[in-house]
Amino acid sequence: MVHVVSVIGAGTMGNGIAHVFAQGGFTVTLIDVDPAQLEKAIKTISKNLDRQIAKETITEEQKLATLKNISTSTDIIEGVKNADLVIEAATENVELKLKIFQTIDEAAPAGCILATNTSSISITKIASVTKRPEMVIGMHFMNPVPVMKLVEIINNPATKQTVTSTIVSLAEELNKVPCVVNDAPGFIANRILMPMINEAIYSLHEGVAGVAEIDTIMKVGMAHPMGPLQLADFIGLDVCLSIINVLYEGFGNNAKYAPCPLLKDMVAKGRLGVKSGEGFYVYGSGSKELVVNKSLK
């Protein structure tokens, strides 16, 4: 049984995962090496809980109970020592993740499940640096975690069925929809999504259509709630490039997955989307309408 959950990484995904587990009644330790990031994460969780109160989906008492369920730590070893489940949600960097898994494998209790929120990196590779590959699994939440229902659950070849069943049950307990898949570059969500985003960027790069036209066609014609270029901005163009590179390398440098030069150029120039204030659209302009980046029309 899982009662105590440790979440490593207090960024957008980490604080969202901590939020949903704490709201579900679990004892949560949110871990990050940066105290300022932890402070920011708790403020973000509080703000998101206030939004739920405004929508009358939770009460003020439930907000207070959720926040009470969360403690923070800057020490990974201390933070995971009593965990039943550890979820790594650090930056999408393979070397960093391997280092974290080596640490938590040594520090977490023997029966603890080690999960990663990676959106594309091989679960098999991550599991290989531990002494308990049978206890390692992917638990890929979607952003924003408190809102999005899907949890993509990824087995590595050694993952025990009981571990998979436990994670599926946990996702359902959090009112999420679990989908179990096997380990492959990009899994299912990003194996399908990222080539679509990359193709949209290629279409812009080659002058086939403008930003607004590409997104409108996909929204109105294909019933997507958000166009692929706006979605890329929301995800972060650096994150998109990282995932596309994983697909490209994972499938043997197949040209089908080669990242668009425009995407690489935008990331190199720091145009990362919403988080930098500029991507395919310009943010913070005060307009309620999306403002297309004039340099990309």
C-alpha positions in Angstrom: 0.0 0.0 0.0 1.2 3.5 -0.8 0.7 6.2 1.9 3.9 8.2 1.7 5.0 9.8 -1.6 8.2 11.7 -2.3 8.3 14.0 -5.4 11.7 15.0 -6.7 11.7 18.3 -8.6 9.5 21.3 -7.6 9.0 22.8 -11.1 5.7 22.8 -13.0 5.2 19.1 -13.2 6.6 18.3 -9.7 4.4 20.8 -7.9 1.4 19.6 -9.9 2.1 16.0 -8.9 2.6 16.9 -5.3 -0.7 18.9 -5.4 -2.8 16.0 -6.7 -1.3 13.4 -4.3 -1.7 15.7 -1.3 -5.3 16.5 -2.3 -5.9 12.8 -2.5 -4.9 12.4 1.1 -1.4 11.1 0.7 1.6 12.4 2.8 3.9 14.1 0.4 7.5 15.3 0.6 8.4 17.7 -2.2 12.1 17.7 -2.8 14.3 20.2 -4.7 17.9 21.4 -4.2 16.7 25.0 -4.5 14.8 26.4 -1.5 13.5 29.3 -3.5 12.0 26.8 -6.0 10.3 25.0 -3.1 8.8 28.2 -1.8 7.6 29.1 -5.3 6.1 25.6 -5.7 4.0 25.9 -2.5 2.7 29.3 -3.5 1.8 27.9 -6.9 -0.1 25.0 -5.3 -1.9 27.4 -3.0 -2.9 29.6 -5.9 -4.2 26.5 -7.9 -6.2 25.4 -4.9 -7.7 28.9 -4.7 -8.8 28.4 -8.3 -10.5 25.2 -7.3 -12.3 27.0 -4.5 -13.4 29.7 -6.9 -14.9 27.0 -9.2 -16.5 25.4 -6.1 -14.8 22.1 -6.7 -13.1 22.1 -3.2 -13.7 24.0 0.1 -11.3 26.2 2.1 -11.0 23.3 4.6 -9.9 21.0 1.8 -7.3 23.5 0.7 -5.8 23.7 4.2 -5.8 19.9 4.5 -4.0 19.6 1.2 -1.3 22.0 2.1 -0.9 20.3 5.5 -0.2 17.1 3.7 2.9 18.6 2.0 6.3 19.0 3.5 9.5 20.2 1.7 13.1 19.1 1.7 16.3 20.1 -0.1 17.9 16.7 0.8 17.0 13.8 -1.5 18.3 11.1 0.9 16.4 12.5 3.8 13.3 13.1 1.7 12.9 9.6 0.4 13.9 7.5 3.4 10.3 6.8 4.5 8.6 6.8 1.0 6.4 4.1 -0.4 6.6 5.7 -3.8 9.2 8.2 -5.2 8.3 10.1 -8.3 11.1 11.8 -10.1 10.0 15.0 -12.0 13.3 16.7 -12.6 14.5 18.4 -15.8 14.3 16.2 -18.9 18.0 15.5 -18.9 19.1 11.8 -19.0 22.3 12.2 -17.0 20.6 14.1 -14.3 17.8 11.5 -14.1 20.3 8.6 -13.9 22.2 10.3 -11.1 18.9 10.8 -9.2 17.9 7.2 -9.6 21.2 5.9 -8.4 20.7 8.1 -5.3 17.1 7.2 -4.5 17.8 3.5 -5.2 20.4 3.6 -2.3 18.3 5.7 0.0 14.6 4.6 -0.4 13.2 1.6 1.5 13.5 -1.8 -0.1 9.8 -2.1 -1.0 9.6 1.5 -2.4 8.4 1.9 -6.0 10.6 4.2 -8.1 8.7 6.1 -10.8 9.8 8.7 -13.3 7.6 11.4 -14.9 9.9 11.5 -17.9 8.0 12.3 -21.1 10.4 10.4 -23.5 13.6 9.0 -21.9 13.9 5.2 -21.8 12.5 3.7 -18.6 14.7 0.6 -19.3 17.8 2.9 -19.3 16.7 4.6 -16.1 16.0 1.2 -14.4 19.4 -0.2 -15.4 21.2 2.1 -12.9 19.3 0.7 -10.0 19.4 -2.6 -8.1 15.6 -2.9 -8.3 14.6 -2.6 -12.0 11.5 -4.6 -11.3 10.3 -1.7 -9.1 11.0 1.0 -11.7 8.1 2.4 -13.8 7.2 5.4 -15.8 4.3 7.6 -14.5 3.9 10.3 -17.1 1.4 13.0 -16.0 0.1 15.6 -18.4 0.4 19.3 -17.9 -1.3 21.0 -16.0 -1.4 18.0 -13.7 -4.3 19.1 -11.5 -6.5 19.5 -14.6 -5.4 16.8 -17.1 -6.8 13.3 -16.6 -4.3 11.1 -18.4 -1.4 9.3 -16.8 0.7 7.3 -19.2 2.1 4.4 -17.3 5.3 2.9 -18.9 6.6 -0.6 -18.0 10.2 -1.5 -18.6 10.8 -5.2 -19.4 11.6 -6.0 -15.8 8.7 -4.2 -14.2 6.6 -6.5 -11.9 2.9 -6.8 -12.6 2.2 -6.0 -9.0 4.0 -2.6 -9.4 2.0 -1.8 -12.6 -1.2 -2.7 -10.9 -0.4 -0.5 -7.9 0.4 2.5 -10.1 -2.8 2.0 -12.1 -4.8 1.8 -8.9 -3.1 5.0 -7.6 -3.9 6.9 -10.8 -7.5 5.9 -10.5 -7.6 6.9 -6.8 -6.4 10.3 -8.0 -9.3 10.5 -10.4 -7.0 10.1 -13.3 -7.3 7.8 -16.4 -4.3 5.4 -16.5 -3.1 4.0 -19.8 -0.4 1.3 -19.7 2.2 1.1 -22.5 5.6 -0.5 -23.0 9.0 1.3 -23.2 9.9 2.8 -26.6 11.2 6.3 -27.6 8.5 8.9 -26.8 6.2 6.1 -25.5 2.8 6.8 -27.1 1.8 10.4 -26.1 5.0 12.1 -27.5 5.7 9.5 -30.2 2.5 10.8 -31.8 2.3 14.4 -30.6 5.9 15.6 -31.2 6.1 14.6 -34.9 2.9 16.5 -35.4 4.3 19.6 -33.7 7.6 19.2 -35.6 5.6 18.9 -38.9 3.7 22.1 -38.0 7.0 23.9 -37.5 8.3 22.6 -40.8 5.2 23.8 -42.5 5.8 27.3 -41.1 9.6 27.1 -41.8 8.9 26.1 -45.5 6.4 29.0 -45.9 3.3 26.7 -46.5 1.2 28.8 -44.1 1.5 31.2 -41.2 1.3 30.6 -37.5 -2.4 31.6 -37.1 -3.4 29.6 -40.2 -1.7 26.4 -39.1 -3.2 26.5 -35.7 -6.7 27.5 -37.0 -6.7 24.6 -39.4 -5.9 22.1 -36.6 -8.4 23.6 -34.2 -11.3 24.1 -36.5 -10.7 21.3 -38.9 -9.4 18.6 -36.6 -11.2 19.7 -33.4 -8.0 20.1 -31.4 -8.5 22.4 -28.4 -5.2 24.1 -29.1 -3.2 24.5 -32.2 0.2 22.6 -32.4 2.3 25.8 -32.4 0.4 27.3 -29.4 0.7 23.9 -27.7 4.5 23.9 -28.4 4.8 27.3 -26.8 2.8 26.0 -23.8 5.0 22.9 -23.4 8.2 24.9 -23.9 10.1 24.8 -27.2 13.3 23.6 -25.4 11.3 20.7 -24.0 9.8 19.9 -27.4 13.3 19.9 -29.0 14.6 17.7 -26.2 11.9 15.1 -26.8 12.2 15.3 -30.6 15.9 14.6 -30.2 15.2 11.6 -28.1 12.9 10.3 -30.9 15.4 11.1 -33.6 18.3 9.3 -31.8 16.1 6.5 -30.4 14.9 5.6 -33.9 18.4 5.5 -35.4 18.6 9.1 -36.7 15.6 8.5 -38.9 15.0 11.6 -41.0 11.3 11.3 -40.2 12.0 12.5 -36.6 14.7 15.1 -37.4 14.0 18.4 -35.5 13.1 21.4 -37.7 15.9 23.9 -38.1 13.5 26.7 -37.1 12.8 25.0 -33.8 16.5 24.6 -33.1 17.1 28.2 -34.0 14.3 29.5 -31.7 15.6 27.5 -28.8 19.2 28.7 -29.4 17.9 32.3 -29.3 16.0 31.7 -26.0 12.5 32.0 -27.7 11.1 29.2 -25.6 7.4 30.0 -25.6 5.2 31.0 -22.7 8.0 30.7 -20.1 10.2 33.2 -21.9 7.4 35.5 -23.1 8.0 34.7 -26.8 7.7 31.8 -29.1 5.4 31.4 -32.0 3.2 33.9 -30.1 4.1 36.8 -27.9 2.9 36.7 -24.3 2.4 39.4 -21.7 1.1 41.8 -24.3 -2.1 42.4 -22.3 -4.3 41.4 -25.2 -6.9 38.6 -24.7 -6.2 37.4 -28.2 -3.1 35.5 -29.1 -0.5 37.8 -30.7 1.5 36.1 -33.4 5.3 36.7 -33.2 5.8 39.1 -36.2 9.1 37.6 -37.1 7.4 34.3 -37.8 4.4 35.3 -39.9 
